[in-house]
Amino acid sequence: MYVNSPEEREIAKNCVAFCSALRRVEQQLRSEENSDAIIDGVLQATAEFYGASRASIVEADWELGVGIITHEWCADGVEHQKDIQT
């Protein structure tokens, strides 16, 4: 692949990093059978890739205007907010 500009080089670099991160997650979780453990692993990998201290899945009920965190990963020292309605 030929890349012209610094912006395109940065995009290509980010794509390679993202694909590498996905490959590592897939290798780590390939033999895992527990769906909660798989979801937690994906959340952790996502947060770490983006440099975040928390990653969560929120189930939203748009008609009622509420959301519930169904799965959450937090870095050490970060307080969990799972089961808090938003």
C-alpha positions as CSV (number, residue, x, y, z in Angstrom):
1,M,0.0,0.0,0.0
2,Y,1.4,3.4,-1.0
3,V,0.7,6.2,1.4
4,N,1.1,9.9,0.2
5,S,0.6,12.2,3.1
6,P,1.5,12.3,6.9
7,E,-2.3,12.0,7.6
8,E,-2.5,8.8,5.5
9,R,0.5,7.4,7.2
10,E,-1.1,8.1,10.6
11,I,-4.3,6.4,9.5
12,A,-2.4,3.4,8.2
13,K,-0.4,3.2,11.5
14,N,-3.7,3.3,13.5
15,C,-5.3,0.6,11.3
16,V,-2.3,-1.7,11.9
17,A,-2.4,-1.0,15.6
18,F,-6.1,-1.7,15.7
19,C,-5.9,-5.0,13.8
20,S,-3.0,-6.1,16.0
21,A,-5.0,-5.4,19.1
22,L,-8.0,-7.3,17.7
23,R,-5.7,-10.2,16.9
24,R,-4.4,-10.3,20.5
25,V,-7.9,-10.2,22.0
26,E,-9.0,-13.0,19.7
27,Q,-6.0,-15.1,20.7
28,Q,-6.6,-14.4,24.4
29,L,-10.3,-15.2,24.4
30,R,-10.4,-18.0,21.7
31,S,-10.8,-20.8,24.2
32,E,-13.0,-18.9,26.7
33,E,-16.5,-20.3,26.9
34,N,-17.9,-18.0,29.6
35,S,-19.7,-15.2,27.7
36,D,-19.3,-12.7,30.7
37,A,-15.6,-13.3,30.7
38,I,-15.4,-12.8,26.9
39,I,-17.4,-9.5,27.2
40,D,-15.2,-8.3,30.1
41,G,-12.0,-9.2,28.1
42,V,-13.2,-7.3,25.1
43,L,-14.1,-4.3,27.3
44,Q,-10.7,-4.3,29.0
45,A,-8.9,-4.6,25.6
46,T,-11.0,-1.7,24.2
47,A,-10.4,0.5,27.2
48,E,-6.7,-0.2,27.1
49,F,-6.4,0.4,23.4
50,Y,-8.0,3.8,23.7
51,G,-6.3,4.7,26.9
52,A,-9.5,4.8,28.9
53,S,-10.0,3.9,32.5
54,R,-13.5,2.5,32.0
55,A,-15.4,0.7,29.3
56,S,-19.0,-0.3,29.6
57,I,-22.1,-1.6,27.8
58,V,-25.3,0.3,28.5
59,E,-28.7,-1.1,27.8
60,A,-31.0,1.8,27.0
61,D,-34.7,2.1,27.1
62,W,-35.3,5.2,25.0
63,E,-39.0,5.4,25.8
64,L,-38.4,5.4,29.5
65,G,-35.2,7.5,29.2
66,V,-33.1,5.1,31.3
67,G,-30.0,3.2,30.8
68,I,-28.4,0.4,32.8
69,I,-24.8,-0.6,32.6
70,T,-24.9,-4.4,32.0
71,H,-21.2,-5.0,31.7
72,E,-18.3,-2.8,32.8
73,W,-14.5,-3.0,33.1
74,C,-12.6,-0.5,35.2
75,A,-8.9,0.1,35.7
76,D,-7.4,-0.2,39.1
77,G,-8.6,2.5,41.4
78,V,-11.6,3.4,39.3
79,E,-15.0,3.0,41.0
80,H,-17.5,0.7,39.2
81,Q,-20.8,2.2,38.2
82,K,-22.5,-1.0,37.1
83,D,-26.2,-1.2,38.0
84,I,-26.5,2.5,38.4
85,Q,-29.4,3.9,36.3
86,T,-28.5,6.8,34.0
